[in-house]
Amino acid sequence: MAQREDFPFIHRLRVRWQEVDAQKVVFNGHYLSYLDVAMSDYWRAAGLPYPEGMSHHGGDMYARQHTLAYHAPAVLDDLLDIGVRCDHIGNSSMKLAWAVWSDHRLLVTGEVIYVHTSLATRRPDPVPASVRSQIQAQAEGRPVTQLRLGRWDELGTAAKAVREIVFVGEQKIPAHEEWDADDAQALHAVVLNGAGLALATGRLITMGQPAGQARIGRMAVLRSMRGSGLGRQILQALVDAARAQDVRTVTLHAQTAARRFYESLGFIAEGDAFDEVDIPHILMRQDLRR
Ligand SMILES: CC(C)(COP(=O)(O)OP(=O)(O)OC[C@H]1O[C@@H](n2cnc3c(N)ncnc32)[C@H](O)[C@@H]1OP(=O)(O)O)[C@@H](O)C(=O)NCCC(=O)NCCS
């Protein structure tokens, strides 16, 4: 019998109206979709956001075989806990056990075999060593990412990769507006996974600012990693670095959509919103002497 404590990763979701069938229970076919949602979160928890975590190595994971057993039904509004555990990594394949609970009731148990496949040939390809070690680290509760602080010559390539995707690609900010002279003198923060894939970034500018002041900017997290705490980690590291340099006040121009994110970390909005690169922004400030 599957036990929760044997699953180092649990994803929780709530049964929605459209997932319940004429029998007033979750339709059996939906459990593979539930597993897929849990798997996306599992990869994220392992620092291997999908698809970048795999495509970075020129590969992808394909489901090759599913087996599952239904033990009890779920009903509308049940909170389901979906446990996922990697049991074996072969040459190109990996075998995962999964199970679904609602409170103490075991509803479903299953097993899935994925095959790591080359993007170029669509043929099986060995699971990369760094993917194996990320999965192992997640299972053992060790860190799956690393935060680094440094100058542009050291971290520029990594910071640039994230900003290119988020600001230039996703937010359509013209490249000539994204890259400026501040990068060369700023302190950059980058979060990388164990394979060196950059997941998040931000920068702190002290030069050219009024005495005792610094500016934070270019905060970006890969879409697939948002909501995992990386933005908080970057912002905290930059604020700590400012404090260590005896900065008294940190300001930033927040995109208004991210205002609550900065508020949750102690920044306070000032004045009215204004347009910058065609996106509404607001000035925010944090007094570090408090
Ligand atoms: C804004 C951004 C940097 C936040 O990073 P993130 O990794 O998603 O944030 P975290 O997971 O660390 O979240 C920290 C907290 O802020 C909250 N939060 C994050 N983004 C938020 C948003 N846009 N609105 C409201 N709250 C938000 C989270 O819910 C979390 O709250 P909690 O601690 O109470 O659970 C990221 O979403 C991003 O890159 N967005 C696109 C680019 C962008 O807007 N950059 C900012 C330019 S000013």
Ligand as a Chemical Component Dictionary entry (heavy atoms), coordinates in Angstrom:
data_LIG
# 
_chem_comp.id                   LIG 
_chem_comp.type                 NON-POLYMER 
_chem_comp.pdbx_formal_charge   0 
_chem_comp.three_letter_code    LIG 
# 
loop_
_chem_comp_atom.comp_id 
_chem_comp_atom.atom_id 
_chem_comp_atom.alt_atom_id 
_chem_comp_atom.type_symbol 
_chem_comp_atom.charge 
_chem_comp_atom.model_Cartn_x 
_chem_comp_atom.model_Cartn_y 
_chem_comp_atom.model_Cartn_z 
_chem_comp_atom.pdbx_ordinal 
LIG C1  C1  C 0 7.877  39.512 -10.947 1  
LIG C2  C2  C 0 8.787  38.276 -10.819 2  
LIG C3  C3  C 0 10.245 38.743 -10.863 3  
LIG C4  C4  C 0 8.499  37.600 -9.444  4  
LIG O1  O1  O 0 9.297  36.448 -9.309  5  
LIG P1  P1  P 0 8.702  35.052 -8.813  6  
LIG O2  O2  O 0 9.836  34.087 -8.751  7  
LIG O3  O3  O 0 7.534  34.691 -9.649  8  
LIG O4  O4  O 0 8.202  35.415 -7.346  9  
LIG P2  P2  P 0 8.282  34.493 -6.034  10 
LIG O5  O5  O 0 7.896  33.104 -6.378  11 
LIG O6  O6  O 0 9.600  34.688 -5.367  12 
LIG O7  O7  O 0 7.127  35.129 -5.157  13 
LIG C5  C5  C 0 7.344  35.854 -3.961  14 
LIG C6  C6  C 0 6.002  36.359 -3.454  15 
LIG O8  O8  O 0 5.472  37.360 -4.352  16 
LIG C7  C7  C 0 4.204  36.966 -4.862  17 
LIG N1  N1  N 0 4.146  37.402 -6.269  18 
LIG C8  C8  C 0 5.040  37.110 -7.241  19 
LIG N2  N2  N 0 4.690  37.722 -8.384  20 
LIG C9  C9  C 0 3.557  38.409 -8.116  21 
LIG C10 C10 C 0 2.704  39.255 -8.877  22 
LIG N3  N3  N 0 2.972  39.543 -10.145 23 
LIG N4  N4  N 0 1.618  39.782 -8.259  24 
LIG C11 C11 C 0 1.327  39.520 -6.984  25 
LIG N5  N5  N 0 2.117  38.741 -6.202  26 
LIG C12 C12 C 0 3.203  38.198 -6.767  27 
LIG C13 C13 C 0 4.178  35.463 -4.718  28 
LIG O9  O9  O 0 2.866  34.971 -4.652  29 
LIG C14 C14 C 0 4.942  35.270 -3.411  30 
LIG O10 O10 O 0 4.094  35.560 -2.339  31 
LIG P3  P3  P 0 4.124  34.705 -0.970  32 
LIG O11 O11 O 0 5.539  34.818 -0.467  33 
LIG O12 O12 O 0 3.139  35.392 -0.110  34 
LIG O13 O13 O 0 3.770  33.330 -1.353  35 
LIG C15 C15 C 0 8.504  37.246 -11.935 36 
LIG O14 O14 O 0 7.139  36.859 -11.848 37 
LIG C16 C16 C 0 8.798  37.708 -13.355 38 
LIG O15 O15 O 0 9.915  37.575 -13.830 39 
LIG N6  N6  N 0 7.790  38.248 -14.062 40 
LIG C17 C17 C 0 7.947  38.686 -15.446 41 
LIG C18 C18 C 0 8.915  39.848 -15.575 42 
LIG C19 C19 C 0 8.578  40.974 -14.642 43 
LIG O16 O16 O 0 7.430  41.364 -14.480 44 
LIG N7  N7  N 0 9.634  41.511 -13.997 45 
LIG C20 C20 C 0 9.502  42.580 -13.044 46 
LIG C21 C21 C 0 9.919  43.845 -13.682 47 
LIG S1  S1  S 0 9.665  45.221 -12.594 48 
# 
loop_
_chem_comp_bond.comp_id 
_chem_comp_bond.atom_id_1 
_chem_comp_bond.atom_id_2 
_chem_comp_bond.value_order 
_chem_comp_bond.pdbx_ordinal 
LIG C1  C2  SING 1  
LIG C2  C3  SING 2  
LIG C2  C4  SING 3  
LIG C2  C15 SING 4  
LIG C4  O1  SING 5  
LIG O1  P1  SING 6  
LIG P1  O2  DOUB 7  
LIG P1  O3  SING 8  
LIG P1  O4  SING 9  
LIG O4  P2  SING 10 
LIG P2  O5  DOUB 11 
LIG P2  O6  SING 12 
LIG P2  O7  SING 13 
LIG O7  C5  SING 14 
LIG C5  C6  SING 15 
LIG C6  O8  SING 16 
LIG C6  C14 SING 17 
LIG O8  C7  SING 18 
LIG C7  N1  SING 19 
LIG C7  C13 SING 20 
LIG N1  C8  SING 21 
LIG N1  C12 SING 22 
LIG C8  N2  DOUB 23 
LIG N2  C9  SING 24 
LIG C9  C10 SING 25 
LIG C9  C12 DOUB 26 
LIG C10 N3  SING 27 
LIG C10 N4  DOUB 28 
LIG N4  C11 SING 29 
LIG C11 N5  DOUB 30 
LIG N5  C12 SING 31 
LIG C13 O9  SING 32 
LIG C13 C14 SING 33 
LIG C14 O10 SING 34 
LIG O10 P3  SING 35 
LIG P3  O11 DOUB 36 
LIG P3  O12 SING 37 
LIG P3  O13 SING 38 
LIG C15 O14 SING 39 
LIG C15 C16 SING 40 
LIG C16 O15 DOUB 41 
LIG C16 N6  SING 42 
LIG N6  C17 SING 43 
LIG C17 C18 SING 44 
LIG C18 C19 SING 45 
LIG C19 O16 DOUB 46 
LIG C19 N7  SING 47 
LIG N7  C20 SING 48 
LIG C20 C21 SING 49 
LIG C21 S1  SING 50 
# 
